[in-house]
Amino acid sequence: MPIYEYQSLDPRKSCPKCIKSFEILQGMGERPLSSCPNCGNRVKKIISLCRSAVLETPEDTLRVEKRIREYEHEGMWSHAAELADKHSEKTKDKNLKLRALDNYKKAGYDTDSLAKHADSNND
């Protein structure tokens, strides 16, 4: 069942529900509302803005993240860190950079010097 959006014809007589637009679930064959179900004020059906977005992760990124997880699962922290570090440079992904630093730390590297290096690269 689709969701339709309605708006008051006279905002001066509106209740809190219909003073702005409100949504209602209706069957496609149902008649449009002519009044607010809350206060009875006259309403009109309006065209809704599309509020959704589809984000696709590039196949290369999915493949790299899977390999990083495999390295982490196997305890190969330096391999995971290096791969995450290289990919974060390519994609400018700050979360992946932090993951790389965390894996470097687990591998026994001095993360303070690595963090300073990472900060200087972002300038």
Residue pairs with C-beta under 8 A, 6 or more apart in sequence:
1 25
1 26
1 27
1 28
2 25
2 26
2 28
3 23
3 24
3 25
3 26
3 48
4 23
4 24
4 25
4 26
4 32
4 33
4 45
4 48
5 21
5 22
5 23
5 24
5 45
5 46
5 47
5 48
6 18
6 21
6 22
6 23
6 24
6 32
6 33
6 36
6 43
6 44
6 45
6 46
7 18
7 20
7 21
7 22
7 43
7 44
7 46
8 14
8 18
8 19
8 36
8 41
8 42
8 43
9 41
9 42
9 43
9 44
10 41
10 42
11 19
13 39
13 41
14 36
14 39
14 41
15 36
15 38
15 39
15 41
16 38
17 36
17 37
17 38
17 39
18 36
18 38
18 39
18 41
18 43
21 46
22 36
23 48
24 33
24 37
26 32
26 33
32 45
33 43
33 45
34 42
34 43
35 41
35 42
35 43
36 42
36 43
61 87
61 91
64 83
64 87
67 83
68 80
68 83
68 84
68 87
68 99
71 77
71 79
71 80
71 83
72 80
72 103
77 103
77 104
77 106
77 107
77 108
78 103
78 104
78 107
78 109
80 100
80 103
81 100
81 101
81 102
81 103
81 104
81 106
81 107
81 109
82 100
84 96
84 97
84 99
84 100
84 103
85 97
85 100
85 104
87 93
87 96
88 94
88 96
88 97
88 99
88 100
89 97
89 121
97 118
101 111
101 114
101 115
101 118
104 111
104 114
105 111
